[in-house]
């Protein structure tokens, strides 16, 4: 048993001071006033302690991507993000061919329990998207929903697929959506030109998450003069819809990030990195050309080579925290959108809070919001 003391405990949208965390067998036994605990204590030096940061959308980091489908790639990406405060990660792969998906899923099954981060499952971002909204996805690989393909993957790998993103306008009868939910896989809307009717129809059958809001998500269009809501407006109108926000300070200018949080609330916003291969290492000015969608690192973000759009980010969890605070969030609310809210989205019932019965999985950071490496 361990007693963690002298820390600002960040949990459930508030900060507790003068309390100790009692841990035993990787579980939180209790949170008590410091004066009510006795025994050997681990002094956290007055730093903040939060539930372990949960990253639900991350492609890579440290020079590797999960789509590389090697044990080395999985381990190196996890090591990189672990050093920046992440404790749970959902490895994300972009739209790709069937064989590559199989290789990634097979690798995940083999190595996920030996990585530096907890991996509950894989996040498939595509390939069933709207071509006009492919963004940083490879346009030559984006395709219509293929029932034979997805049924084969679900039959063999539903134990390692945690989430699958798609464009709901391509799933008019919600057959793909229902196939996912029948297997306990989280559906999400991404890279889509959907209008309100598409979003609402999918929402009714269990699609309650919008991937990286404002990035390849439709907005109001007009048909013969009549306006139709897009994904962005639908996300705001549907109160119980969750949204992701790429909180790297580039994809969303601070006022827009502030608007998303104001409209949806911290209970419905998940902060994500959407980090690519250079995540955590930067490499300003470097071009990455040996990949399906070439990009360059410029102005602290990954841009398509023609600079027409972003390809992804190079952020880590500590950057999300700092950016959210810079946008006007208090520390407790920023942490909530990186812990409690993503835990709810992904059904992680014992994560996201520092409370009795929850996992003893923590991220410690100082007053400058820099990660502190303390052995707990």
MOSUL-V166522 format. One line per field, one symbol per residue. phi: phi as a letter, one per 20 degrees, with the letter a starting at -180 (. if undefined). A space follows every 50 residues. Layout:
phi=???
This chain:
phi=.cdeclbeedblmbcdcnddddcblmceeaccggfddbofceeemmfecc ggfddebbearmnccfffmcfffgfffffffffdofcccdgdcfgbegff gffffffggfdfedefdfdfredeeodecegfdfleefffdfbffdffff fffffecffdeebbebeffecgdlffgfffffemefebeblcdgdgffff ffgfdoedcdfkgmdlcfcgccclneecfdfgfffffegefececfdend gcggffgffgfffenffcddecelfegegncmmgnfeddebgcfbceblm bedgfemeaeeqdcfcgffggffffffofegffffgfdcfffffgemefd cncdbgnefecccdbefemefdedfd
